[in-house]
Amino acid sequence: MRSYKLSAGLLALAVIIAAGCGAPSPPTVQEQPQGGASSQATGQDIQSISNEITKGPHETVKSSGGSAELLIPQGALPPNVKAASIKVTPLQPSEVKGRPADEPLVFAYRLEPSGLRFTRPAVLRISTDVSKGGEVPIVFLSSGDNVEIIHTVIMEPDESSQKARVTIPVTHFSDVWGVHGWFTLTLSGPSKGTYEIGESFQVGAQLSVAWSKRIPFKNPFVLNAPLVEFVLDKNDATLAGKWRASESALAPSLVTEAPPQTMLSRSTDTFSIKQTFTCAKEGGATVEYTAEIRYFTGGYFSNPIIGAYAGIHCDKKPEPMRMLHLSNGYYPRSQFTVAEPDECIGQHYHASGAVFGLADKTSTTVVQATDLSPKSCGFGTVKQIPEETLALTAEQYRALIYR
């Protein structure tokens, strides 16, 4: 079972950094009018845009190293720009203007040519390792003296790389970078990796909120400029979630409204919810919990979408297995051959190489042994070594087969 901690941060403020002539001006904060007019997409909008692009004709531009890819829908580029001229380049922290000095970067990329604008949105997908720093980032765009926050991004587990994939809408080219966020999602359970058909297990999801976390944002162009702090709004937030089981090995396959629009007040540091799944048929499956958070701050309704997953396998109950009880564990009888008396008095066991077994009757720990007396009694005589027929669990059987 693999479980990844994911977090998402949303801020609804845009910081304009001034570096004009005459006396320098401190950073200013621009707010949109209440309830309206953000040009930035919601989480569901980004999901729809991303799905539409990947299913339709599009160009893909990858960064060096392949950790980021820009997906450009057909017709989005200006007539005089070819996809071959576009670059996605990783940046070092020293190359990023306007980043908070005390916040380590999770990632940073430069999209070129500078100033390019799309006629319809593209998406940037970034694969980032969440096992080290823990959180998926708040995402910023910086272009020249202008720094703004991407108010809604999608954070989801990337099962192929076992990392987190961040999806960001892109309408124009600039530097894209991320720092750690506020919302953290973790899964607990299942307690083992393999279950028998008909067996049930429980998975828990916990959302943690660092309400008090702040990111000091210092004007890099003006000496001794005051700090502007991005702070989560003091108003409550709502949480709506759903459980999903990939493939058809598990039931139920989808549980929506889990929970149905639950309030997260300032006194709520964590929220937990559990779901029971049952192995319905043989095969591998992934249990995923997706949470959508919605809150109002600085003139925007923001709704990050975040997810975490765990993988399990469903197997049929194995047939009872004949096992030899050696000194360090129980070994399937099928790995051994019985030799007639020769240098050894009486029938005895040999094997052509290493044999593998379980540490004890209830263990999933795999142990091994080798034939130390190939010209004599091998592992021992048939009379010396006890044989038992054990009813192994699916998890024990799978541990032996896929050791």
Order of alpha helices (4+ residues) and beta strands (2+ residues): beta-beta-beta-alpha-beta-beta-beta-beta-beta-alpha-beta-beta-beta-beta-beta-beta-beta-beta-beta-beta-beta-beta-beta-beta-beta-beta-beta-beta-beta-beta-beta-beta-beta-beta-beta-beta-alpha
